[in-house]
Amino acid sequence: MHEMKNIYSYSKNWFSALSLIALLGIAGCEKRLDISPYQTIADDKALLSEGDVAVTLVGAYDGAQSAAAYGGEIMVLNELIGNTDNINFTGTFAGLSDCYQLQMVANNSFATGTWVASYNAINRCNNVLGAISKVTSSATRKNTVEGEALFLRASLYFELVRLYAKFVGDGDIATNPGVPLVLKPTGNVTDVDYLPRATVKAVYDQVVTDLTRAESLLPSSNGIYANKWAAAAQLSRVHLMLKNYSEAAAAANRVISSSGRVLNPDFTKLWFTFINNGGNTPSEYLFSIKVTTQDGSNSFNNYFGRAISSIPGTAGRSDCKIRASHIALYEAGDVRKNFFVSNGGSFYTQKHLDRFGDVPVIRLAEMYLTRAEANFRLGASVGASPLQDVNMIRARVGLAPLAAVTLNDILKERTLELAFEGHNVIEAKRLQKNVGTTPWNSPKLIFPIPQREMDVNKNLVQNAGY
């Protein structure tokens, strides 16, 4: 599944032309042979109508849903890299094993797959944004389409800059190379399309700009698609990475106070969305990727899951076994301590046993923990005090409230609440803590720019160590 084309070989003709083919196809089967190959459709004929834009937006979601992107591998890679303290990885995929053992090379298939899938989805977003004037049915619809494309583009750039570049706090973000910042549709490729790596700061600035506008454009409710609160939640994450604690607390507070979402009183009901919930997405999920029996993939399940005979519907490769030392971190009586299953002599998290379960990207619980941490660092109580927020999380899992709270208390709750959801290396870098015995700013914790990209685009500079 990692045999993918170079990102610059994806033209805007590729996906948007599918809508034209579909429209032409309804004219009658006898005319199908008159359709030109989609690679030959001219750029100026790619997106001609609001319908074309709508189909391309669906394509952007489909791209983001890719197994190599938000279908789970972005989070799996963040969780797996160097995480020998909490995970015993026994899988046979060399690319993942090298990631786990910090032995990646420039042609690592998983690092390449995530890069290509992300830029493919970004280009589809750029196609939508480049043709947003075609959406004329209503101002509301135009705003929603633009907001969704901006949200997806910003989210993927946020993931890319955290995986493939030095982290905030490691040198100067104004000069450190980030990732190429492609903001216009890539059509027929010319030399001008081979962009250098923008600075880390430039990428973050664009992410903040896109998410801020997305939040202003998106509706409060949007079915299974991105809405205002997903954008605000992602913006809260970004500001926390940038140590903009006031903005992080404010964005998290907007989600908590205005989204209408509440913490599910039963932590265990946040999972098994297909097995037990009939495919319904838990209200606590602010943004997630739908997986069905017909479409989508759940790489979390693929690598962290296992078929448990006592739990019908479970599946997975059993690659990521959870170490007993991690389970020992939870207090007695913590529901989360019991949310691991022992099978075949190893422990597995129950978060990812459901083969067709949603892939959670952002949950409401994270917003409470972000607000608590940001408020604590500021000595503030935006929305609630840090103690109140932490005790909300503790009460949900059956723990007694704390009488007072420290920063370490907040960070411990964050670690345990969000364990194995794709935060491990990001949190270590953000807090400047070792990953195992590896320093947080080690080049080994930064993914390589894919060698196939380096071979084609001579303006790219490789990361140290590759």
Secondary structure, DSSP 4 states (H G I P E B T S, - for coil): ------GGG--HHHHHHHHHHHHHHTT-GGGGGGSPPGGGS-GGGS--SHHHHHHHHHHHHHHHTSTTTTTTHHHHHHHHTT-TTTEEE----HHHHHHHTT---TT-HHHHHHHHHHHHHHHHHHHHHHTGGG--S-HHHHHHHHHHHHHHHHHHHHHHHHHHSPPTTSS-TTTSB------S---S--GGG---PPBHHHHHHHHHHHHHHHHHHS-S--TTS--HHHHHHHHHHHHHHTT-HHHHHHHHHHHHHHS-----S-GGGGS-TTTTTTTPPPTTEEEEE---SSS---HHHHHH-B--TTSTTB--B--EEEPHHHHTTSPTT-GGGG-EEEETTEEEEGGG-BTT--EEEEEHHHHHHHHHHHHHHHT--SSS-HHHHHHHHHHHTTPPPPSS--HHHHHHHHHHHTTTSS-HHHHHHHHT--BTTB-TT-GGGSPPPPHHHHHH-TT--PPTT-
